[in-house]
Amino acid sequence: MWLAMGNQRRRSGVWQGEAGFSLAEILMATAISSVVLLALYLLYDINQVTFVKGEQQADLQQNARIAMDRIVRELRLAGSERQPTPVIPASCATAIQSATATSISFIANIDADDATERVEYTYDNASNPPRVKREQWTSAAGPGCNWSADGGAQSFAERVTALTFAYYDSAGNPTASLGNIRRISVTITTQDAQTGSKAQPFTLRAEVRPRNLGL
């Protein structure tokens, strides 16, 4: 009898050891696994947003730098020419043709060839997204200050929220006289909506002294 009872307990113990997890244990394990998976997902999501934001900011900065580099490079050439008969200043009066807070037009030999160009940069805030437009004309035959369009205005830089110009004379004083402009301050701001955050602006400023306009 004792032997039979001992065998029964052993069989009962073996059966109980192979019973698996209880419902409470399964629920606890599921809850812990869910917390761990949620933490991993949140970490991945944060890293992904940070990466995308970094790419967007780098793209905005590159966009502003490309625009600024070309504007500065061409403004420095204002007043240069290679025509047999100079068109500056005799025919066109001044190398800077127009100068406002958001646009500038000037004459220069941009391509280092035998033709003189008239270049205009304009900020277009009516487009979506706002952008900077560049238009170029080539000197045309005939008396006076004549120009032939080279294809119309072209989009030059997008996602630009501000492009401003300020003009100074040789003494460093602000001036509205085209003939007295000796230094030009250029400011470009680019901005775009970013993933997971508010839009972050990026601003560049440059001072330009066109070497052909004198001191």
KETORMI-42759 format. One line per field, with one value per residue (C-alpha): residue in one letter; y, x, z. Coordinates in nm, 2 decimals. Each point is the difference from the previous one (the first is absolute). Layout:
// KETORMI-42759
residuo <- c(A	...)
py <- c(Y	...)
px <- c(X	...)
pz <- c(Z	...)
***
This chain:
// KETORMI-42759
residuo <- c(M	W	L	A	M	G	N	Q	R	R	R	S	G	V	W	Q	G	E	A	G	F	S	L	A	E	I	L	M	A	T	A	I	S	S	V	V	L	L	A	L	Y	L	L	Y	D	I	N	Q	V	T	F	V	K	G	E	Q	Q	A	D	L	Q	Q	N	A	R	I	A	M	D	R	I	V	R	E	L	R	L	A	G	S	E	R	Q	P	T	P	V	I	P	A	S	C	A	T	A	I	Q	S	A	T	A	T	S	I	S	F	I	A	N	I	D	A	D	D	A	T	E	R	V	E	Y	T	Y	D	N	A	S	N	P	P	R	V	K	R	E	Q	W	T	S	A	A	G	P	G	C	N	W	S	A	D	G	G	A	Q	S	F	A	E	R	V	T	A	L	T	F	A	Y	Y	D	S	A	G	N	P	T	A	S	L	G	N	I	R	R	I	S	V	T	I	T	T	Q	D	A	Q	T	G	S	K	A	Q	P	F	T	L	R	A	E	V	R	P	R	N	L	G	L)
py <- c(0.00	0.24	-0.10	0.07	0.34	0.09	-0.09	0.21	0.30	-0.04	-0.02	0.30	0.20	-0.08	0.09	0.33	0.09	-0.04	0.22	0.32	0.36	0.12	0.27	0.26	-0.09	0.04	0.33	0.13	-0.12	0.17	0.32	0.01	-0.09	0.28	0.26	-0.11	0.01	0.34	0.14	-0.14	0.15	0.34	0.00	-0.09	0.27	0.27	-0.10	0.01	0.34	0.14	-0.14	0.15	0.33	0.00	-0.07	0.27	0.26	-0.09	0.03	0.34	0.12	-0.13	0.17	0.33	-0.03	-0.08	0.30	0.23	-0.12	0.08	0.33	0.12	-0.13	0.18	0.32	0.03	0.02	0.29	0.26	-0.23	-0.02	-0.12	0.17	0.21	0.29	0.02	0.01	0.09	0.27	0.20	-0.18	-0.14	0.27	-0.23	-0.36	-0.05	0.04	-0.03	-0.06	-0.07	-0.19	-0.32	0.02	0.12	0.04	0.06	-0.01	-0.23	-0.23	-0.31	-0.26	0.15	0.03	0.28	0.07	0.20	-0.12	0.16	-0.21	0.03	-0.18	0.03	-0.15	-0.15	-0.05	-0.06	-0.34	-0.32	-0.06	0.35	0.02	0.21	0.07	0.08	0.16	0.08	0.21	0.04	0.33	0.06	0.20	0.36	0.32	0.04	-0.25	-0.29	-0.36	-0.32	-0.25	-0.33	-0.22	0.20	-0.03	-0.33	-0.15	0.03	-0.11	-0.14	0.00	0.35	0.19	0.33	0.16	0.35	0.25	0.31	0.25	0.22	0.27	0.02	0.15	-0.29	0.21	-0.14	0.13	-0.01	0.15	-0.26	0.18	0.01	-0.36	-0.15	-0.28	-0.23	-0.20	-0.32	-0.21	-0.33	-0.20	-0.35	-0.18	-0.32	-0.21	-0.27	-0.34	-0.01	0.36	0.36	0.14	0.11	0.30	0.03	0.35	0.10	0.35	0.12	0.34	0.06	0.27	-0.01	0.07	0.18	0.27	0.18	0.07)
px <- c(0.00	0.28	0.18	-0.31	-0.05	0.36	-0.02	-0.32	0.17	0.29	-0.23	-0.19	0.33	0.11	-0.34	0.01	0.35	-0.11	-0.31	0.17	-0.07	-0.30	-0.22	0.14	0.36	-0.10	-0.17	0.31	0.24	-0.22	-0.01	0.38	0.05	-0.23	0.18	0.34	-0.14	-0.15	0.32	0.19	-0.25	0.01	0.38	-0.01	-0.26	0.21	0.31	-0.19	-0.14	0.34	0.15	-0.27	0.02	0.38	-0.03	-0.27	0.21	0.31	-0.20	-0.12	0.35	0.14	-0.28	0.07	0.38	-0.04	-0.22	0.22	0.32	-0.13	-0.16	0.32	0.23	-0.20	-0.05	0.37	0.02	-0.24	0.15	0.23	-0.02	0.21	-0.17	0.21	-0.22	-0.06	-0.37	0.07	-0.06	-0.03	-0.31	-0.17	0.10	0.06	0.11	-0.27	-0.32	-0.25	0.02	-0.29	-0.02	-0.10	0.16	0.30	0.09	0.36	0.22	0.31	0.20	-0.12	0.13	0.35	-0.07	-0.05	-0.36	-0.12	-0.30	-0.27	-0.10	-0.29	-0.08	-0.35	-0.17	-0.34	-0.20	-0.33	0.12	-0.05	0.25	0.16	0.31	0.27	-0.01	0.29	-0.03	0.27	0.02	0.29	0.10	-0.17	0.12	-0.10	0.05	-0.09	-0.04	-0.16	-0.04	-0.13	-0.18	0.17	-0.30	-0.19	0.00	0.11	-0.05	0.33	-0.05	-0.32	-0.12	0.14	-0.21	0.20	0.25	0.10	0.26	0.14	0.22	0.28	0.23	0.38	-0.03	-0.22	-0.32	-0.33	-0.07	-0.28	0.21	0.09	0.32	0.13	-0.05	0.34	-0.11	-0.30	-0.12	-0.19	-0.21	-0.16	-0.23	-0.12	-0.27	-0.21	-0.23	0.19	-0.11	-0.09	0.07	-0.06	0.16	0.36	0.13	0.36	0.14	0.31	0.15	0.27	0.16	0.10	0.23	-0.02	0.37	-0.10	-0.21	0.30	0.07)
pz <- c(0.00	0.09	-0.32	-0.20	0.16	-0.06	-0.37	-0.02	0.15	-0.24	-0.29	0.13	0.04	-0.35	-0.14	0.20	-0.12	-0.37	0.04	-0.16	0.10	0.19	-0.14	0.24	-0.12	-0.37	0.07	0.19	-0.28	-0.27	0.20	0.04	-0.37	-0.10	0.21	-0.15	-0.36	0.06	0.14	-0.31	-0.23	0.17	-0.02	-0.37	-0.07	0.19	-0.19	-0.33	0.06	0.11	-0.32	-0.23	0.18	-0.05	-0.37	-0.05	0.19	-0.20	-0.32	0.09	0.09	-0.33	-0.18	0.16	-0.06	-0.37	-0.05	0.20	-0.17	-0.34	0.09	0.17	-0.29	-0.26	0.20	0.03	-0.38	-0.02	-0.23	-0.18	-0.39	-0.29	-0.29	-0.24	0.08	0.37	0.09	0.36	0.10	-0.33	-0.15	0.31	0.25	0.29	0.05	0.26	-0.21	0.28	0.37	0.24	0.33	-0.17	-0.35	-0.18	-0.36	-0.12	-0.31	0.00	-0.22	0.17	-0.25	-0.05	-0.38	-0.24	0.10	0.29	0.20	0.20	0.30	0.23	0.33	0.13	0.31	-0.09	0.31	-0.20	-0.12	0.20	0.14	0.00	-0.22	-0.15	-0.37	-0.23	-0.34	-0.25	-0.31	-0.25	-0.15	-0.33	-0.31	-0.04	0.18	0.37	0.27	-0.19	0.12	-0.14	0.23	0.06	0.08	0.26	0.38	0.14	0.35	0.17	0.36	0.17	0.36	0.04	0.25	-0.03	-0.23	0.08	-0.13	0.17	-0.18	0.13	-0.14	0.03	0.35	0.12	0.01	-0.14	-0.35	-0.25	-0.28	-0.26	-0.09	0.36	0.09	0.11	0.24	-0.01	0.30	-0.10	0.24	-0.08	0.23	-0.09	0.20	-0.04	0.21	0.18	0.11	0.36	0.08	-0.09	-0.31	0.06	-0.20	-0.12	-0.08	-0.19	-0.04	-0.22	-0.08	-0.36	-0.14	-0.38	-0.10	-0.32	0.17	0.16	0.36)
***
